[in-house]
């Protein structure tokens, strides 16, 4: 096995780790942006119609939980790709 072959294999593994790290980071950033938008829009909605604040809060928590679940799934997939 030549030195060039070994270096190319090591580089491909390193690129895989970098890609998995970037993917996990993008998933976390996307979840943060999404939850921030949900919170801002929910507060705006509650300010406009305070009488439905309970319903808005419930829907906000449900949507935030779903976004967190998808983000966690994406991060786990990226980490599994990095391990493989």
PDB file of N, CA, C and O in Angstrom:
ATOM      1  N   UNK A   1       0.856  -1.165   0.000  1.00  0.00           N
ATOM      2  CA  UNK A   1       0.000   0.000   0.000  1.00  0.00           C
ATOM      3  C   UNK A   1       0.905   1.232   0.000  1.00  0.00           C
ATOM      4  O   UNK A   1       1.800   1.360   0.834  1.00  0.00           O
ATOM      5  N   UNK A   2       0.659   2.115  -0.931  1.00  0.00           N
ATOM      6  CA  UNK A   2       1.525   3.279  -1.053  1.00  0.00           C
ATOM      7  C   UNK A   2       1.121   4.372  -0.072  1.00  0.00           C
ATOM      8  O   UNK A   2       0.024   4.364   0.486  1.00  0.00           O
ATOM      9  N   UNK A   3       2.024   5.292   0.117  1.00  0.00           N
ATOM     10  CA  UNK A   3       1.780   6.406   1.019  1.00  0.00           C
ATOM     11  C   UNK A   3       0.638   7.280   0.517  1.00  0.00           C
ATOM     12  O   UNK A   3      -0.145   7.797   1.313  1.00  0.00           O
ATOM     13  N   UNK A   4       0.541   7.445  -0.793  1.00  0.00           N
ATOM     14  CA  UNK A   4      -0.531   8.256  -1.371  1.00  0.00           C
ATOM     15  C   UNK A   4      -1.899   7.648  -1.088  1.00  0.00           C
ATOM     16  O   UNK A   4      -2.845   8.377  -0.791  1.00  0.00           O
ATOM     17  N   UNK A   5      -2.017   6.360  -1.174  1.00  0.00           N
ATOM     18  CA  UNK A   5      -3.282   5.687  -0.891  1.00  0.00           C
ATOM     19  C   UNK A   5      -3.691   5.875   0.571  1.00  0.00           C
ATOM     20  O   UNK A   5      -4.858   6.128   0.870  1.00  0.00           O
ATOM     21  N   UNK A   6      -2.736   5.750   1.459  1.00  0.00           N
ATOM     22  CA  UNK A   6      -3.019   5.926   2.882  1.00  0.00           C
ATOM     23  C   UNK A   6      -3.457   7.357   3.155  1.00  0.00           C
ATOM     24  O   UNK A   6      -4.410   7.576   3.904  1.00  0.00           O
ATOM     25  N   UNK A   7      -2.779   8.334   2.562  1.00  0.00           N
ATOM     26  CA  UNK A   7      -3.144   9.735   2.761  1.00  0.00           C
ATOM     27  C   UNK A   7      -4.528  10.042   2.208  1.00  0.00           C
ATOM     28  O   UNK A   7      -5.284  10.794   2.824  1.00  0.00           O
ATOM     29  N   UNK A   8      -4.869   9.479   1.067  1.00  0.00           N
ATOM     30  CA  UNK A   8      -6.195   9.699   0.488  1.00  0.00           C
ATOM     31  C   UNK A   8      -7.293   9.088   1.353  1.00  0.00           C
ATOM     32  O   UNK A   8      -8.367   9.671   1.502  1.00  0.00           O
ATOM     33  N   UNK A   9      -7.025   7.923   1.920  1.00  0.00           N
ATOM     34  CA  UNK A   9      -8.009   7.316   2.810  1.00  0.00           C
ATOM     35  C   UNK A   9      -8.190   8.137   4.080  1.00  0.00           C
ATOM     36  O   UNK A   9      -9.313   8.309   4.554  1.00  0.00           O
ATOM     37  N   UNK A  10      -7.101   8.639   4.627  1.00  0.00           N
ATOM     38  CA  UNK A  10      -7.189   9.471   5.831  1.00  0.00           C
ATOM     39  C   UNK A  10      -7.923  10.767   5.531  1.00  0.00           C
ATOM     40  O   UNK A  10      -8.703  11.243   6.356  1.00  0.00           O
ATOM     41  N   UNK A  11      -7.684  11.343   4.363  1.00  0.00           N
ATOM     42  CA  UNK A  11      -8.363  12.582   3.984  1.00  0.00           C
ATOM     43  C   UNK A  11      -9.858  12.354   3.816  1.00  0.00           C
ATOM     44  O   UNK A  11     -10.661  13.204   4.203  1.00  0.00           O
ATOM     45  N   UNK A  12     -10.240  11.221   3.245  1.00  0.00           N
ATOM     46  CA  UNK A  12     -11.666  10.962   3.059  1.00  0.00           C
ATOM     47  C   UNK A  12     -12.374  10.764   4.393  1.00  0.00           C
ATOM     48  O   UNK A  12     -13.525  11.174   4.546  1.00  0.00           O
ATOM     49  N   UNK A  13     -11.712  10.150   5.352  1.00  0.00           N
ATOM     50  CA  UNK A  13     -12.283   9.988   6.690  1.00  0.00           C
ATOM     51  C   UNK A  13     -12.423  11.350   7.363  1.00  0.00           C
ATOM     52  O   UNK A  13     -13.431  11.629   8.011  1.00  0.00           O
ATOM     53  N   UNK A  14     -11.399  12.198   7.205  1.00  0.00           N
ATOM     54  CA  UNK A  14     -11.449  13.532   7.815  1.00  0.00           C
ATOM     55  C   UNK A  14     -12.563  14.365   7.216  1.00  0.00           C
ATOM     56  O   UNK A  14     -13.247  15.090   7.938  1.00  0.00           O
ATOM     57  N   UNK A  15     -12.760  14.276   5.910  1.00  0.00           N
ATOM     58  CA  UNK A  15     -13.840  15.023   5.257  1.00  0.00           C
ATOM     59  C   UNK A  15     -15.197  14.529   5.750  1.00  0.00           C
ATOM     60  O   UNK A  15     -16.127  15.321   5.898  1.00  0.00           O
ATOM     61  N   UNK A  16     -15.316  13.234   6.004  1.00  0.00           N
ATOM     62  CA  UNK A  16     -16.563  12.692   6.553  1.00  0.00           C
ATOM     63  C   UNK A  16     -16.862  13.250   7.931  1.00  0.00           C
ATOM     64  O   UNK A  16     -18.006  13.596   8.228  1.00  0.00           O
ATOM     65  N   UNK A  17     -15.833  13.342   8.785  1.00  0.00           N
ATOM     66  CA  UNK A  17     -16.023  13.920  10.113  1.00  0.00           C
ATOM     67  C   UNK A  17     -16.403  15.395  10.027  1.00  0.00           C
ATOM     68  O   UNK A  17     -17.273  15.864  10.760  1.00  0.00           O
ATOM     69  N   UNK A  18     -15.749  16.114   9.133  1.00  0.00           N
ATOM     70  CA  UNK A  18     -16.067  17.533   8.966  1.00  0.00           C
ATOM     71  C   UNK A  18     -17.501  17.700   8.480  1.00  0.00           C
ATOM     72  O   UNK A  18     -18.225  18.566   8.970  1.00  0.00           O
ATOM     73  N   UNK A  19     -17.911  16.886   7.529  1.00  0.00           N
ATOM     74  CA  UNK A  19     -19.285  16.961   7.018  1.00  0.00           C
ATOM     75  C   UNK A  19     -20.315  16.641   8.080  1.00  0.00           C
ATOM     76  O   UNK A  19     -21.359  17.288   8.154  1.00  0.00           O
ATOM     77  N   UNK A  20     -20.026  15.641   8.905  1.00  0.00           N
ATOM     78  CA  UNK A  20     -20.956  15.292   9.985  1.00  0.00           C
ATOM     79  C   UNK A  20     -21.041  16.425  11.007  1.00  0.00           C
ATOM     80  O   UNK A  20     -22.121  16.725  11.518  1.00  0.00           O
ATOM     81  N   UNK A  21     -19.916  17.045  11.300  1.00  0.00           N
ATOM     82  CA  UNK A  21     -19.921  18.167  12.239  1.00  0.00           C
ATOM     83  C   UNK A  21     -20.685  19.362  11.693  1.00  0.00           C
ATOM     84  O   UNK A  21     -21.436  20.010  12.422  1.00  0.00           O
ATOM     85  N   UNK A  22     -20.496  19.650  10.427  1.00  0.00           N
ATOM     86  CA  UNK A  22     -21.228  20.760   9.805  1.00  0.00           C
ATOM     87  C   UNK A  22     -22.727  20.466   9.784  1.00  0.00           C
ATOM     88  O   UNK A  22     -23.543  21.348  10.056  1.00  0.00           O
ATOM     89  N   UNK A  23     -23.083  19.230   9.462  1.00  0.00           N
ATOM     90  CA  UNK A  23     -24.499  18.863   9.444  1.00  0.00           C
ATOM     91  C   UNK A  23     -25.149  18.988  10.813  1.00  0.00           C
ATOM     92  O   UNK A  23     -26.273  19.478  10.927  1.00  0.00           O
ATOM     93  N   UNK A  24     -24.450  18.548  11.851  1.00  0.00           N
ATOM     94  CA  UNK A  24     -24.989  18.658  13.211  1.00  0.00           C
ATOM     95  C   UNK A  24     -25.109  20.126  13.621  1.00  0.00           C
ATOM     96  O   UNK A  24     -26.082  20.521  14.263  1.00  0.00           O
ATOM     97  N   UNK A  25     -24.123  20.920  13.247  1.00  0.00           N
ATOM     98  CA  UNK A  25     -24.181  22.347  13.567  1.00  0.00           C
ATOM     99  C   UNK A  25     -25.327  23.053  12.867  1.00  0.00           C
ATOM    100  O   UNK A  25     -26.010  23.882  13.469  1.00  0.00           O
ATOM    101  N   UNK A  26     -25.542  22.728  11.598  1.00  0.00           N
ATOM    102  CA  UNK A  26     -26.649  23.336  10.857  1.00  0.00           C
ATOM    103  C   UNK A  26     -28.000  22.925  11.433  1.00  0.00           C
ATOM    104  O   UNK A  26     -28.931  23.729  11.474  1.00  0.00           O
ATOM    105  N   UNK A  27     -28.104  21.682  11.873  1.00  0.00           N
ATOM    106  CA  UNK A  27     -29.360  21.230  12.498  1.00  0.00           C
ATOM    107  C   UNK A  27     -29.633  22.001  13.781  1.00  0.00           C
ATOM    108  O   UNK A  27     -30.769  22.397  14.043  1.00  0.00           O
ATOM    109  N   UNK A  28     -28.596  22.214  14.578  1.00  0.00           N
ATOM    110  CA  UNK A  28     -28.775  22.954  15.836  1.00  0.00           C
ATOM    111  C   UNK A  28     -29.104  24.425  15.567  1.00  0.00           C
ATOM    112  O   UNK A  28     -29.950  25.007  16.246  1.00  0.00           O
ATOM    113  N   UNK A  29     -28.442  25.017  14.585  1.00  0.00           N
ATOM    114  CA  UNK A  29     -28.719  26.417  14.249  1.00  0.00           C
ATOM    115  C   UNK A  29     -30.141  26.565  13.712  1.00  0.00           C
ATOM    116  O   UNK A  29     -30.853  27.501  14.075  1.00  0.00           O
ATOM    117  N   UNK A  30     -30.546  25.647  12.853  1.00  0.00           N
ATOM    118  CA  UNK A  30     -31.905  25.703  12.300  1.00  0.00           C
ATOM    119  C   UNK A  30     -32.963  25.561  13.384  1.00  0.00           C
ATOM    120  O   UNK A  30     -33.981  26.252  13.359  1.00  0.00           O
ATOM    121  N   UNK A  31     -32.725  24.675  14.327  1.00  0.00           N
ATOM    122  CA  UNK A  31     -33.684  24.514  15.430  1.00  0.00           C
ATOM    123  C   UNK A  31     -33.749  25.773  16.280  1.00  0.00           C
ATOM    124  O   UNK A  31     -34.831  26.187  16.696  1.00  0.00           O
ATOM    125  N   UNK A  32     -32.612  26.377  16.539  1.00  0.00           N
ATOM    126  CA  UNK A  32     -32.598  27.610  17.326  1.00  0.00           C
ATOM    127  C   UNK A  32     -33.345  28.739  16.636  1.00  0.00           C
ATOM    128  O   UNK A  32     -34.094  29.479  17.274  1.00  0.00           O
ATOM    129  N   UNK A  33     -33.141  28.867  15.345  1.00  0.00           N
ATOM    130  CA  UNK A  33     -33.853  29.907  14.585  1.00  0.00           C
ATOM    131  C   UNK A  33     -35.355  29.628  14.582  1.00  0.00           C
ATOM    132  O   UNK A  33     -36.161  30.538  14.773  1.00  0.00           O
ATOM    133  N   UNK A  34     -35.721  28.379  14.368  1.00  0.00           N
ATOM    134  CA  UNK A  34     -37.136  28.023  14.325  1.00  0.00           C
ATOM    135  C   UNK A  34     -37.842  28.264  15.648  1.00  0.00           C
ATOM    136  O   UNK A  34     -38.948  28.804  15.673  1.00  0.00           O
ATOM    137  N   UNK A  35     -37.219  27.873  16.733  1.00  0.00           N
ATOM    138  CA  UNK A  35     -37.838  28.071  18.042  1.00  0.00           C
ATOM    139  C   UNK A  35     -37.887  29.557  18.392  1.00  0.00           C
ATOM    140  O   UNK A  35     -38.841  30.017  19.019  1.00  0.00           O
ATOM    141  N   UNK A  36     -36.872  30.297  17.992  1.00  0.00           N
ATOM    142  CA  UNK A  36     -36.895  31.743  18.215  1.00  0.00           C
ATOM    143  C   UNK A  36     -38.028  32.422  17.478  1.00  0.00           C
ATOM    144  O   UNK A  36     -38.693  33.306  18.017  1.00  0.00           O
ATOM    145  N   UNK A  37     -38.245  31.999  16.231  1.00  0.00           N
ATOM    146  CA  UNK A  37     -39.355  32.569  15.462  1.00  0.00           C
ATOM    147  C   UNK A  37     -40.699  32.202  16.081  1.00  0.00           C
ATOM    148  O   UNK A  37     -41.605  33.033  16.134  1.00  0.00           O
ATOM    149  N   UNK A  38     -40.832  30.966  16.548  1.00  0.00           N
ATOM    150  CA  UNK A  38     -42.092  30.547  17.179  1.00  0.00           C
ATOM    151  C   UNK A  38     -42.356  31.380  18.426  1.00  0.00           C
ATOM    152  O   UNK A  38     -43.475  31.849  18.634  1.00  0.00           O
ATOM    153  N   UNK A  39     -41.333  31.567  19.256  1.00  0.00           N
ATOM    154  CA  UNK A  39     -41.498  32.352  20.475  1.00  0.00           C
ATOM    155  C   UNK A  39     -41.863  33.798  20.182  1.00  0.00           C
ATOM    156  O   UNK A  39     -42.745  34.361  20.830  1.00  0.00           O
ATOM    157  N   UNK A  40     -41.194  34.400  19.214  1.00  0.00           N
ATOM    158  CA  UNK A  40     -41.477  35.794  18.878  1.00  0.00           C
ATOM    159  C   UNK A  40     -42.894  35.957  18.337  1.00  0.00           C
ATOM    160  O   UNK A  40     -43.614  36.876  18.724  1.00  0.00           O
ATOM    161  N   UNK A  41     -43.283  35.060  17.442  1.00  0.00           N
ATOM    162  CA  UNK A  41     -44.626  35.158  16.870  1.00  0.00           C
ATOM    163  C   UNK A  41     -45.708  34.855  17.909  1.00  0.00           C
ATOM    164  O   UNK A  41     -46.790  35.439  17.870  1.00  0.00           O
ATOM    165  N   UNK A  42     -45.416  33.948  18.831  1.00  0.00           N
ATOM    166  CA  UNK A  42     -46.393  33.648  19.887  1.00  0.00           C
ATOM    167  C   UNK A  42     -46.574  34.849  20.808  1.00  0.00           C
ATOM    168  O   UNK A  42     -47.700  35.176  21.185  1.00  0.00           O
ATOM    169  N   UNK A  43     -45.478  35.504  21.171  1.00  0.00           N
ATOM    170  CA  UNK A  43     -45.599  36.687  22.021  1.00  0.00           C
ATOM    171  C   UNK A  43     -46.349  37.807  21.304  1.00  0.00           C
ATOM    172  O   UNK A  43     -47.144  38.521  21.915  1.00  0.00           O
ATOM    173  N   UNK A  44     -46.096  37.953  20.027  1.00  0.00           N
ATOM    174  CA  UNK A  44     -46.818  38.953  19.232  1.00  0.00           C
ATOM    175  C   UNK A  44     -48.307  38.635  19.193  1.00  0.00           C
ATOM    176  O   UNK A  44     -49.142  39.531  19.315  1.00  0.00           O
ATOM    177  N   UNK A  45     -48.635  37.365  19.023  1.00  0.00           N
ATOM    178  CA  UNK A  45     -50.041  36.955  18.971  1.00  0.00           C
ATOM    179  C   UNK A  45     -50.733  37.154  20.317  1.00  0.00           C
ATOM    180  O   UNK A  45     -51.884  37.586  20.372  1.00  0.00           O
ATOM    181  N   UNK A  46     -50.025  36.837  21.403  1.00  0.00           N
ATOM    182  CA  UNK A  46     -50.604  37.027  22.733  1.00  0.00           C
ATOM    183  C   UNK A  46     -50.811  38.510  23.016  1.00  0.00           C
ATOM    184  O   UNK A  46     -51.790  38.891  23.658  1.00  0.00           O
ATOM    185  N   UNK A  47     -49.897  39.343  22.541  1.00  0.00           N
ATOM    186  CA  UNK A  47     -50.055  40.790  22.743  1.00  0.00           C
ATOM    187  C   UNK A  47     -51.269  41.322  21.983  1.00  0.00           C
ATOM    188  O   UNK A  47     -51.935  42.251  22.439  1.00  0.00           O
ATOM    189  N   UNK A  48     -51.552  40.733  20.832  1.00  0.00           N
ATOM    190  CA  UNK A  48     -52.697  41.186  20.038  1.00  0.00           C
ATOM    191  C   UNK A  48     -54.021  40.660  20.575  1.00  0.00           C
ATOM    192  O   UNK A  48     -55.027  41.370  20.570  1.00  0.00           O
ATOM    193  N   UNK A  49     -54.017  39.399  21.044  1.00  0.00           N
ATOM    194  CA  UNK A  49     -55.248  38.776  21.557  1.00  0.00           C
ATOM    195  C   UNK A  49     -54.945  38.067  22.876  1.00  0.00           C
ATOM    196  O   UNK A  49     -54.717  36.857  22.888  1.00  0.00           O
ATOM    197  N   UNK A  50     -54.940  38.792  23.960  1.00  0.00           N
ATOM    198  CA  UNK A  50     -54.588  38.170  25.250  1.00  0.00           C
ATOM    199  C   UNK A  50     -55.581  37.099  25.710  1.00  0.00           C
ATOM    200  O   UNK A  50     -55.227  36.242  26.519  1.00  0.00           O
ATOM    201  N   UNK A  51     -56.799  37.137  25.215  1.00  0.00           N
ATOM    202  CA  UNK A  51     -57.802  36.173  25.680  1.00  0.00           C
ATOM    203  C   UNK A  51     -57.531  34.750  25.193  1.00  0.00           C
ATOM    204  O   UNK A  51     -58.070  33.804  25.768  1.00  0.00           O
ATOM    205  N   UNK A  52     -56.728  34.569  24.171  1.00  0.00           N
ATOM    206  CA  UNK A  52     -56.424  33.217  23.675  1.00  0.00           C
ATOM    207  C   UNK A  52     -54.979  32.818  23.997  1.00  0.00           C
ATOM    208  O   UNK A  52     -54.388  31.999  23.293  1.00  0.00           O
ATOM    209  N   UNK A  53     -54.427  33.385  25.037  1.00  0.00           N
ATOM    210  CA  UNK A  53     -53.016  33.117  25.348  1.00  0.00           C
ATOM    211  C   UNK A  53     -52.767  31.650  25.708  1.00  0.00           C
ATOM    212  O   UNK A  53     -51.698  31.114  25.418  1.00  0.00           O
ATOM    213  N   UNK A  54     -53.745  31.005  26.337  1.00  0.00           N
ATOM    214  CA  UNK A  54     -53.578  29.591  26.690  1.00  0.00           C
ATOM    215  C   UNK A  54     -53.440  28.704  25.468  1.00  0.00           C
ATOM    216  O   UNK A  54     -52.577  27.827  25.428  1.00  0.00           O
ATOM    217  N   UNK A  55     -54.293  28.929  24.461  1.00  0.00           N
ATOM    218  CA  UNK A  55     -54.223  28.140  23.235  1.00  0.00           C
ATOM    219  C   UNK A  55     -52.927  28.409  22.479  1.00  0.00           C
ATOM    220  O   UNK A  55     -52.303  27.484  21.959  1.00  0.00           O
ATOM    221  N   UNK A  56     -52.529  29.670  22.420  1.00  0.00           N
ATOM    222  CA  UNK A  56     -51.295  30.020  21.708  1.00  0.00           C
ATOM    223  C   UNK A  56     -50.094  29.390  22.400  1.00  0.00           C
ATOM    224  O   UNK A  56     -49.196  28.866  21.740  1.00  0.00           O
ATOM    225  N   UNK A  57     -50.078  29.442  23.727  1.00  0.00           N
ATOM    226  CA  UNK A  57     -48.964  28.867  24.475  1.00  0.00           C
ATOM    227  C   UNK A  57     -48.883  27.359  24.257  1.00  0.00           C
ATOM    228  O   UNK A  57     -47.792  26.814  24.088  1.00  0.00           O
ATOM    229  N   UNK A  58     -50.020  26.689  24.258  1.00  0.00           N
ATOM    230  CA  UNK A  58     -50.036  25.241  24.032  1.00  0.00           C
ATOM    231  C   UNK A  58     -49.499  24.893  22.654  1.00  0.00           C
ATOM    232  O   UNK A  58     -48.684  23.981  22.509  1.00  0.00           O
ATOM    233  N   UNK A  59     -49.956  25.619  21.645  1.00  0.00           N
ATOM    234  CA  UNK A  59     -49.475  25.357  20.292  1.00  0.00           C
ATOM    235  C   UNK A  59     -47.992  25.688  20.151  1.00  0.00           C
ATOM    236  O   UNK A  59     -47.275  25.005  19.420  1.00  0.00           O
ATOM    237  N   UNK A  60     -47.526  26.725  20.840  1.00  0.00           N
ATOM    238  CA  UNK A  60     -46.115  27.094  20.786  1.00  0.00           C
ATOM    239  C   UNK A  60     -45.248  25.986  21.399  1.00  0.00           C
ATOM    240  O   UNK A  60     -44.214  25.628  20.835  1.00  0.00           O
ATOM    241  N   UNK A  61     -45.656  25.454  22.528  1.00  0.00           N
ATOM    242  CA  UNK A  61     -44.881  24.399  23.174  1.00  0.00           C
ATOM    243  C   UNK A  61     -44.870  23.137  22.324  1.00  0.00           C
ATOM    244  O   UNK A  61     -43.840  22.469  22.223  1.00  0.00           O
ATOM    245  N   UNK A  62     -45.984  22.807  21.722  1.00  0.00           N
ATOM    246  CA  UNK A  62     -46.049  21.630  20.862  1.00  0.00           C
ATOM    247  C   UNK A  62     -45.146  21.786  19.641  1.00  0.00           C
ATOM    248  O   UNK A  62     -44.404  20.866  19.296  1.00  0.00           O
ATOM    249  N   UNK A  63     -45.205  22.930  18.995  1.00  0.00           N
ATOM    250  CA  UNK A  63     -44.359  23.162  17.816  1.00  0.00           C
ATOM    251  C   UNK A  63     -42.882  23.168  18.196  1.00  0.00           C
ATOM    252  O   UNK A  63     -42.054  22.636  17.458  1.00  0.00           O
ATOM    253  N   UNK A  64     -42.546  23.757  19.327  1.00  0.00           N
ATOM    254  CA  UNK A  64     -41.146  23.772  19.774  1.00  0.00           C
ATOM    255  C   UNK A  64     -40.643  22.362  20.063  1.00  0.00           C
ATOM    256  O   UNK A  64     -39.502  22.032  19.739  1.00  0.00           O
ATOM    257  N   UNK A  65     -41.473  21.544  20.660  1.00  0.00           N
ATOM    258  CA  UNK A  65     -41.081  20.162  20.945  1.00  0.00           C
ATOM    259  C   UNK A  65     -40.861  19.377  19.657  1.00  0.00           C
ATOM    260  O   UNK A  65     -39.920  18.588  19.567  1.00  0.00           O
ATOM    261  N   UNK A  66     -41.712  19.585  18.670  1.00  0.00           N
ATOM    262  CA  UNK A  66     -41.532  18.889  17.397  1.00  0.00           C
ATOM    263  C   UNK A  66     -40.251  19.327  16.701  1.00  0.00           C
ATOM    264  O   UNK A  66     -39.542  18.498  16.131  1.00  0.00           O
ATOM    265  N   UNK A  67     -39.949  20.616  16.741  1.00  0.00           N
ATOM    266  CA  UNK A  67     -38.713  21.103  16.129  1.00  0.00           C
ATOM    267  C   UNK A  67     -37.500  20.532  16.858  1.00  0.00           C
ATOM    268  O   UNK A  67     -36.530  20.127  16.217  1.00  0.00           O
ATOM    269  N   UNK A  68     -37.541  20.496  18.174  1.00  0.00           N
ATOM    270  CA  UNK A  68     -36.436  19.924  18.942  1.00  0.00           C
ATOM    271  C   UNK A  68     -36.247  18.445  18.612  1.00  0.00           C
ATOM    272  O   UNK A  68     -35.117  17.966  18.519  1.00  0.00           O
ATOM    273  N   UNK A  69     -37.346  17.726  18.435  1.00  0.00           N
ATOM    274  CA  UNK A  69     -37.243  16.310  18.092  1.00  0.00           C
ATOM    275  C   UNK A  69     -36.586  16.093  16.748  1.00  0.00           C
ATOM    276  O   UNK A  69     -35.739  15.211  16.603  1.00  0.00           O
ATOM    277  N   UNK A  70     -36.965  16.884  15.772  1.00  0.00           N
ATOM    278  CA  UNK A  70     -36.364  16.758  14.442  1.00  0.00           C
ATOM    279  C   UNK A  70     -34.888  17.133  14.488  1.00  0.00           C
ATOM    280  O   UNK A  70     -34.060  16.470  13.862  1.00  0.00           O
ATOM    281  N   UNK A  71     -34.553  18.187  15.222  1.00  0.00           N
ATOM    282  CA  UNK A  71     -33.149  18.606  15.334  1.00  0.00           C
ATOM    283  C   UNK A  71     -32.317  17.535  16.039  1.00  0.00           C
ATOM    284  O   UNK A  71     -31.198  17.244  15.616  1.00  0.00           O
ATOM    285  N   UNK A  72     -32.848  16.954  17.099  1.00  0.00           N
ATOM    286  CA  UNK A  72     -32.127  15.900  17.793  1.00  0.00           C
ATOM    287  C   UNK A  72     -31.915  14.694  16.887  1.00  0.00           C
ATOM    288  O   UNK A  72     -30.840  14.094  16.886  1.00  0.00           O
ATOM    289  N   UNK A  73     -32.933  14.341  16.122  1.00  0.00           N
ATOM    290  CA  UNK A  73     -32.802  13.233  15.175  1.00  0.00           C
ATOM    291  C   UNK A  73     -31.708  13.537  14.151  1.00  0.00           C
ATOM    292  O   UNK A  73     -30.901  12.663  13.837  1.00  0.00           O
ATOM    293  N   UNK A  74     -31.670  14.755  13.631  1.00  0.00           N
ATOM    294  CA  UNK A  74     -30.654  15.121  12.645  1.00  0.00           C
ATOM    295  C   UNK A  74     -29.252  15.065  13.249  1.00  0.00           C
ATOM    296  O   UNK A  74     -28.312  14.615  12.594  1.00  0.00           O
ATOM    297  N   UNK A  75     -29.108  15.516  14.485  1.00  0.00           N
ATOM    298  CA  UNK A  75     -27.791  15.484  15.125  1.00  0.00           C
ATOM    299  C   UNK A  75     -27.344  14.047  15.368  1.00  0.00           C
ATOM    300  O   UNK A  75     -26.171  13.724  15.179  1.00  0.00           O
ATOM    301  N   UNK A  76     -28.256  13.194  15.781  1.00  0.00           N
ATOM    302  CA  UNK A  76     -27.915  11.783  16.009  1.00  0.00           C
ATOM    303  C   UNK A  76     -27.510  11.121  14.697  1.00  0.00           C
ATOM    304  O   UNK A  76     -26.555  10.345  14.676  1.00  0.00           O
ATOM    305  N   UNK A  77     -28.202  11.404  13.618  1.00  0.00           N
ATOM    306  CA  UNK A  77     -27.844  10.842  12.324  1.00  0.00           C
ATOM    307  C   UNK A  77     -26.452  11.308  11.912  1.00  0.00           C
ATOM    308  O   UNK A  77     -25.654  10.513  11.415  1.00  0.00           O
ATOM    309  N   UNK A  78     -26.158  12.586  12.115  1.00  0.00           N
ATOM    310  CA  UNK A  78     -24.820  13.098  11.779  1.00  0.00           C
ATOM    311  C   UNK A  78     -23.743  12.423  12.609  1.00  0.00           C
ATOM    312  O   UNK A  78     -22.676  12.098  12.088  1.00  0.00           O
ATOM    313  N   UNK A  79     -24.004  12.209  13.885  1.00  0.00           N
ATOM    314  CA  UNK A  79     -23.029  11.549  14.736  1.00  0.00           C
ATOM    315  C   UNK A  79     -22.853  10.085  14.353  1.00  0.00           C
ATOM    316  O   UNK A  79     -21.742   9.559  14.413  1.00  0.00           O
ATOM    317  N   UNK A  80     -23.925   9.431  13.966  1.00  0.00           N
ATOM    318  CA  UNK A  80     -23.797   8.040  13.497  1.00  0.00           C
ATOM    319  C   UNK A  80     -23.009   7.959  12.216  1.00  0.00           C
ATOM    320  O   UNK A  80     -22.265   7.000  12.009  1.00  0.00           O
ATOM    321  N   UNK A  81     -23.150   8.927  11.363  1.00  0.00           N
ATOM    322  CA  UNK A  81     -22.351   8.963  10.128  1.00  0.00           C
ATOM    323  C   UNK A  81     -20.890   9.168  10.479  1.00  0.00           C
ATOM    324  O   UNK A  81     -20.014   8.560   9.864  1.00  0.00           O
ATOM    325  N   UNK A  82     -20.615  10.020  11.464  1.00  0.00           N
ATOM    326  CA  UNK A  82     -19.234  10.255  11.867  1.00  0.00           C
ATOM    327  C   UNK A  82     -18.606   9.012  12.481  1.00  0.00           C
ATOM    328  O   UNK A  82     -17.414   8.768  12.293  1.00  0.00           O
ATOM    329  N   UNK A  83     -19.386   8.222  13.213  1.00  0.00           N
ATOM    330  CA  UNK A  83     -18.857   7.020  13.844  1.00  0.00           C
ATOM    331  C   UNK A  83     -18.539   5.953  12.808  1.00  0.00           C
ATOM    332  O   UNK A  83     -17.550   5.229  12.921  1.00  0.00           O
ATOM    333  N   UNK A  84     -19.384   5.872  11.811  1.00  0.00           N
ATOM    334  CA  UNK A  84     -19.206   4.834  10.780  1.00  0.00           C
ATOM    335  C   UNK A  84     -18.015   5.094   9.985  1.00  0.00           C
ATOM    336  O   UNK A  84     -17.703   4.330   9.071  1.00  0.00           O
TER     337      UNK A  84
END
